[in-house]
C-alpha cells in the first residue's frame, strides 16, 4: 500500500515542482525571504519530507517549525508534509501555520497513504500550504473546534407523545438528523462555542482566500463538520 502511494507521489511530483517554482518565486518577494539569502544548491534541487502522523501537539509543532527554518540552509527547494492526522491542539496548529506562511520555501501538504486523513487541524494546515494534494481514498474536513476535555453532551429532550417524528416541539419545523433546521448545520449551544466556531471560520476563510481555495466549503467543514474525499 505504501509503495503504491509512493509511486503515485513520484508521478505527481512533476506537477508539484512546476507549481512550487511559481510559489517559490512569490515567497522570495516576501519580507521574510528577503532577509535570508538563498544558498547555492549543488546537485540540483531537493525536497525535505516531513511526516505528520497521529495527533498534532507541541512536539510536532516545534520540530516542524525548526525543519522549515532550516530548509533553505539544507538546500531544499520545497518541503513535503506527508499527513495522516485526526487533528490536534489549536495552539500547535497555529504555530505550524504561521511557520508555513512565513516560509521562504514552498510547503506541499500531501495526505498519504491511501486511507489517511487530514481532519480538524490537518484541514487548516492543508489550506495554509502552498500546494495541497491527496492520495486516492483519503479525506479531509471535520474541522469544527472541539474543547479539550469537554463535558458530555446534554441529554436529548424527550419526544412528546403527540408530536410527529422529525418535528420540533417548539415550532413544528422539520429537523435535520443533526438536530438543526432542515438543510442547515446546528447552531453551537453556548456563546463560548459560537465564538470559537466564528473565530475558526474567519481563520480558515482567510487561509482559503490567501491560497485561492474554496472558502465556502472550508466554512462548511467548520460549521457542520463536512468532509471531502
Helices and strands as residue ranges (DSSP letters): H 2-28, H 31-34, E 46-53, H 58-71, E 76-84, H 90-102, E 106-111, E 117-119, H 121-128, E 131-134, E 139-141, H 191-211, H 215-223, E 227-228
